Amino acid sequence: LATADGQLRRASRERSSELFRLAVGGHGAFGPFYSLTLDLDSLAHAQLAAAAPVAWAAPGDPAARLRHEVALLLPPGGADAILGDLRGAVAERRFALTRVESHRASTEEITLLCWARREYLAVRLEFSSRPTLGASVAAAQLKTTLIGTALDAGGSFMPESLDSATRAQAEAAYPMLGEFLAERQRLDPAGHVCTRWARDAMRVWRGERCRVRFGEA
């Protein structure tokens, strides 16, 4: 790992295990990976155990429309009903649902920012909007609503959608986020490692809404 102090540090479950727990699944907040050593037997086992992803896409979506995505985690039991609620929320606000992709997410307890503390159905919803500022603001609000629907149903959301959550939603899904951000500040007080995800995480934790990124497809 290339850390904020300009050093290359090796981390694993056995060596520098705390840095390992922070960096793996940390969305680059502690520095970029310089090299990786993977356990191929473990990867092969995970591949055999994984169910094939299921995807649905709307035909003929106009390329000129903006696309928005939110990544949610749903409890396997009752996922179909929750998906129905999510689809209904998108339709109610007159957005066009363009893609739904799902796959099983297994329990993970290795990283500090652990997002799969139980088995989930990981679902990515993509919807499109008109290319206007007002539509982009409404799309950001809808993503927050969809996260709330997942949480109310006993689910969660993936870290990449943290910028669409409120502080209360972030605390509900990631009670360890405060510790995670405190460790980032401790190890990089000057802020040398600056990623968009980390900036958004800090804004959410401070109770600020992240900026609407108008024009990003």
Secondary structure, 3 states (H helix, E strand, C coil): CECCCCCECCCCCCCCHHHHHHHCCCCCCCCCCCCCCCCHHHHHHHHHHCCCCEEEECCCCCCCCEEEEEEEEECCCCHHHHHHHHHHHHHHCCCEEEEEEEEEECCCCCCCCCCCCCCEEEEEEEEEECCCHHHHHHHHHHHHHHHHHHHHCCCEECHHHHHHCCHHHHHHHCCCHHHHHHHHHHHCCCCCCCCHHHHHHHHHHCCCCCCCCCCCC
